[in-house]
Amino acid sequence: MKDYIFVLGRDPELSVAEIKSYLKSRRYDFTIKEENKKIVLAAINNLNEKIIDELGGTVKIAEVFNIKDININQDKIKYGFSIYGYKNFKEIDRKLKDYFKSQKTKVIIKKPKKENKFSPSEKGNFIDFVVYNNYIAKTILVSDPLQYIKRDSKPYFDRLKVTSIRLSKILINLSGIKEGGSLLDPFCGTGTILQEALLLGINCYGIEKDHKTYEGCKSNLTWLKKNYKTSKFEVFYGDARESSKFVREVDCVVTEPYLGPFLNVMPDEQKATRIKNELTRLYFDSLKELKKITRKKIVFISPIIPFRRGSTKPEMETILKKLNMKVDFVFNYQSPGNLIDREIYVLSP
Ligand SMILES: C[S@@+](CC[C@H](N)C(=O)[O-])C[C@H]1O[C@@H](n2cnc3c(N)ncnc32)[C@H](O)[C@@H]1O
């Protein structure tokens, strides 16, 4: 087993849960040694490098090494540090310099643009050493923001009906599904969750109630199929509350459902309560139907609707109790610039 440091993205709690679920579903032999808001330190056997493209919440992965085993024989080296824990930094820095001095290697130190950490976009001909207290690690895998831009250039886009690529990947991985499995998004919108699942080799079904969006989703997935290697998909024009009419059985449901009307100003309490009641009915009817056809997990988002002096939310606890569904996890999720916060439920149906 080798030790790796996973550098986490914006939502560390979600990212940690995603890493654990991903490694478990792929049957990796692994032990989590430490986790905090910035990194996960894990011992893993035979890490596959595609992991960096498949995780949504990890920015980079670095392989831990011991300075006494370092073996770099170059005339010249350019390196810099991304520091996530300073406890032993001075000693690590000194030992590294001593090593290169003993090798007569010319050293050029590169500084990160900000906060003592290289961002994934700071690429180039240098080594990014990740330092976390007593550990030093060499960055071996970095997430590629250009891939996201390319995938976001699909034909149909609706900014009010889209889940981000990053969140879609996290949701899929939280369900524990992997290549060869089947997934349904019963509120599939423009198809981002389906798209990311298809790239993981998962067979997908989508249901969408709005005709224009349904057509848009189909053209997006057809575009994806032309440009990438994907698994099979089928999209239905219909209602999530009738899911079993379209799909007989799936391993997992992963969905960001309708979260209520778009709010650009804070609603009053009455309006927020109306939205809450409407969504409670929709979620009850949909989850009741989804329970019939899901073999493993349901990952489902529910909004927190703000009003001037407080907030309200669909009655998920009551719904899940009535339907006798077990909650494995609930995570809070906020996205910058969005009035509505969200709760992510991982459910056993
Ligand atoms: C938040 S969006 C989904 C976003 C999607 N994950 C994406 O990335 O495009 C929710 C979608 O649910 C659709 N919808 C609303 N009510 C529905 C229902 N009862 N059955 C199926 N789809 C519904 C909306 O038209 C909308 O496209």
The ligand as a Tripos MOL2 file, in Angstrom:
@<TRIPOS>MOLECULE
LIG
   27    29     1     0     0
SMALL
NO_CHARGES

@<TRIPOS>ATOM
      1 C1        -32.9550   20.9230  -11.2500 C.3       1 LIG1
      2 S1        -33.4930   20.4790  -12.8220 S.3       1 LIG1
      3 C2        -32.4540   19.1000  -13.1830 C.3       1 LIG1
      4 C3        -31.0830   19.4890  -13.5900 C.3       1 LIG1
      5 C4        -30.3040   18.3790  -14.2390 C.3       1 LIG1
      6 N1        -29.6580   17.5500  -13.2640 N.3       1 LIG1
      7 C5        -29.2750   18.9980  -15.2030 C.2       1 LIG1
      8 O1        -28.0980   19.0310  -14.9400 O.co2     1 LIG1
      9 O2        -29.7080   19.5210  -16.2090 O.co2     1 LIG1
     10 C6        -35.0330   19.7290  -12.5290 C.3       1 LIG1
     11 C7        -35.7700   19.2730  -13.7780 C.3       1 LIG1
     12 O3        -36.9510   18.5720  -13.3930 O.3       1 LIG1
     13 C8        -37.9540   18.7800  -14.3670 C.3       1 LIG1
     14 N2        -39.2350   18.4060  -13.7500 N.ar      1 LIG1
     15 C9        -40.0570   19.1630  -12.9600 C.ar      1 LIG1
     16 N3        -41.0910   18.4150  -12.5200 N.ar      1 LIG1
     17 C10       -40.9360   17.1700  -13.0290 C.ar      1 LIG1
     18 C11       -41.6520   15.9500  -12.9150 C.ar      1 LIG1
     19 N4        -42.7550   15.8680  -12.1770 N.pl3     1 LIG1
     20 N5        -41.1870   14.8570  -13.5530 N.ar      1 LIG1
     21 C12       -40.0620   14.9210  -14.3060 C.ar      1 LIG1
     22 N6        -39.3400   16.0550  -14.4670 N.ar      1 LIG1
     23 C13       -39.7550   17.1660  -13.8280 C.ar      1 LIG1
     24 C14       -37.7780   20.2450  -14.7150 C.3       1 LIG1
     25 O4        -38.3410   20.5420  -15.9780 O.3       1 LIG1
     26 C15       -36.2510   20.3900  -14.6840 C.3       1 LIG1
     27 O5        -35.7220   20.2090  -15.9730 O.3       1 LIG1
@<TRIPOS>BOND
     1     1     2 1
     2     2     3 1
     3     2    10 1
     4     3     4 1
     5     4     5 1
     6     5     6 1
     7     5     7 1
     8     7     8 2
     9     7     9 1
    10    10    11 1
    11    11    12 1
    12    11    26 1
    13    12    13 1
    14    13    14 1
    15    13    24 1
    16    14    15 ar
    17    14    23 ar
    18    15    16 ar
    19    16    17 ar
    20    17    18 ar
    21    17    23 ar
    22    18    19 1
    23    18    20 ar
    24    20    21 ar
    25    21    22 ar
    26    22    23 ar
    27    24    25 1
    28    24    26 1
    29    26    27 1
@<TRIPOS>SUBSTRUCTURE
     1 LIG1         1 GROUP 0 **** ****
